[in-house]
Amino acid sequence: MEPFTEKSQGIIDRAKAMFGKQVEVIVRQEQKLIELVQNVVAKISRVGQNPKVQKFLKPIQIFIRMIKAHFRGEHKIAFSTLGLIVLALVYFLSPIDLIPDFLGFLGFADDLSVVMAIYAKVRDEVESFLEWERTQEV
């Protein structure tokens, strides 16, 4: 995964401008968060076979596991991280973004850039979560 850069922050800022208010609502209502995760899982099942989309499915799957562990009280994440993860999922799910998804891989390119920028920004918490997750598999 790529390191966090100024360009990554610009990508995140644009996504926040588009979906920030929606994210603020979702992170405060567990039911809305559950619905978001369900909708993302459904979209993954529809588009996940596309090899060009598979590149950013792993971070999305990690984000989903982090949200689930957070709300089960098993592995808490910072509220700011939760907000960024929700932003990535909302952006991935939304048909309204800079490049529409129906344009094939080009349509997923901006989704990929947002997901990867957020992944790079929260990398430390992702690594902490993955380490915690490995200890749970024993």
C-alpha positions as CSV (number, residue, x, y, z in Angstrom):
1,M,0.0,0.0,0.0
2,E,1.2,3.5,-0.7
3,P,2.3,6.0,2.0
4,F,0.1,8.9,3.0
5,T,0.9,12.0,1.0
6,E,-0.3,15.6,0.5
7,K,-2.1,14.3,-2.6
8,S,-3.8,11.7,-0.4
9,Q,-5.1,14.4,1.9
10,G,-6.5,16.3,-1.1
11,I,-8.4,13.2,-2.2
12,I,-9.8,12.7,1.3
13,D,-10.7,16.4,1.6
14,R,-12.7,16.2,-1.7
15,A,-14.5,13.1,-0.5
16,K,-15.3,14.8,2.8
17,A,-16.7,17.8,0.9
18,M,-19.0,15.4,-1.0
19,F,-20.1,13.1,1.8
20,G,-19.0,14.6,5.2
21,K,-22.5,15.4,6.5
22,Q,-23.7,11.9,5.5
23,V,-20.7,10.3,7.3
24,E,-21.4,12.4,10.5
25,V,-25.0,11.0,10.6
26,I,-23.9,7.4,9.9
27,V,-21.1,7.2,12.6
28,R,-23.6,8.3,15.3
29,Q,-26.3,5.7,14.5
30,E,-25.3,2.0,14.7
31,Q,-28.3,0.9,12.6
32,K,-27.2,3.2,9.7
33,L,-23.7,1.8,10.1
34,I,-25.0,-1.8,9.9
35,E,-27.0,-0.9,6.8
36,L,-23.9,0.7,5.2
37,V,-21.9,-2.4,5.8
38,Q,-24.6,-4.6,4.4
39,N,-24.9,-2.5,1.3
40,V,-21.1,-2.5,0.8
41,V,-21.0,-6.3,1.2
42,A,-23.8,-6.6,-1.4
43,K,-21.9,-4.3,-3.8
44,I,-18.7,-6.3,-3.3
45,S,-20.6,-9.5,-4.3
46,R,-21.8,-7.8,-7.5
47,V,-18.5,-6.2,-8.6
48,G,-15.9,-8.3,-6.7
49,Q,-15.2,-10.7,-9.6
50,N,-13.7,-7.8,-11.7
51,P,-9.9,-8.3,-11.4
52,K,-9.4,-4.5,-11.6
53,V,-11.7,-3.9,-8.7
54,Q,-10.1,-6.6,-6.5
55,K,-7.1,-4.4,-5.8
56,F,-9.1,-2.3,-3.3
57,L,-11.4,-5.0,-2.0
58,K,-8.9,-6.1,0.6
59,P,-8.8,-2.7,2.4
60,I,-12.6,-2.5,2.2
61,Q,-12.9,-5.9,3.8
62,I,-10.4,-4.9,6.5
63,F,-12.5,-1.8,7.1
64,I,-15.6,-3.8,7.5
65,R,-14.0,-6.2,10.0
66,M,-12.7,-3.2,11.9
67,I,-16.1,-1.7,12.2
68,K,-17.7,-5.0,13.3
69,A,-15.0,-5.5,16.0
70,H,-15.4,-1.9,17.1
71,F,-19.1,-2.2,17.6
72,R,-18.8,-5.6,19.3
73,G,-16.5,-4.0,21.8
74,E,-13.7,-6.4,20.8
75,H,-11.2,-3.9,19.3
76,K,-12.0,-0.2,19.7
77,I,-10.8,2.3,17.1
78,A,-10.5,6.1,17.3
79,F,-13.6,8.0,16.4
80,S,-11.7,9.9,13.8
81,T,-10.6,6.6,12.2
82,L,-14.1,5.3,12.3
83,G,-15.2,8.5,10.4
84,L,-12.6,8.0,7.8
85,I,-13.4,4.4,7.3
86,V,-17.1,5.2,7.0
87,L,-16.2,7.9,4.4
88,A,-14.3,5.3,2.3
89,L,-17.3,2.9,2.4
90,V,-19.8,5.6,1.6
91,Y,-17.7,6.8,-1.3
92,F,-17.3,3.2,-2.6
93,L,-21.0,2.6,-2.3
94,S,-22.2,5.9,-3.8
95,P,-23.1,6.1,-7.4
96,I,-22.6,9.8,-7.1
97,D,-18.8,10.5,-7.2
98,L,-16.4,12.2,-9.5
99,I,-16.3,9.3,-12.1
100,P,-19.5,7.2,-12.2
101,D,-19.1,3.5,-11.5
102,F,-21.0,2.5,-14.6
103,L,-18.0,3.5,-16.7
104,G,-16.2,0.3,-15.8
105,F,-12.8,0.4,-14.2
106,L,-12.5,4.1,-14.9
107,G,-15.6,4.5,-12.7
108,F,-13.8,2.7,-9.9
109,A,-10.6,4.6,-10.2
110,D,-11.8,7.5,-8.0
111,D,-13.2,5.0,-5.5
112,L,-9.9,3.2,-5.4
113,S,-8.0,6.5,-4.9
114,V,-10.3,7.4,-1.9
115,V,-10.1,4.0,-0.4
116,M,-6.3,3.8,-0.7
117,A,-5.8,7.4,0.6
118,I,-7.8,6.6,3.7
119,Y,-6.1,3.2,4.1
120,A,-2.7,5.0,4.1
121,K,-4.0,7.7,6.5
122,V,-5.2,5.1,9.1
123,R,-2.4,2.6,8.4
124,D,-1.2,2.5,12.0
125,E,-4.7,1.6,13.3
126,V,-5.1,-0.9,10.5
127,E,-1.8,-2.6,11.4
128,S,-2.8,-2.6,15.1
129,F,-6.1,-4.2,14.2
130,L,-4.6,-6.8,12.0
131,E,-2.1,-7.7,14.7
132,W,-5.0,-8.0,17.2
133,E,-6.9,-10.1,14.7
134,R,-4.0,-12.5,14.3
135,T,-4.0,-13.1,18.1
136,Q,-7.7,-13.9,18.0
137,E,-7.2,-16.7,15.5
138,V,-5.3,-18.9,17.9
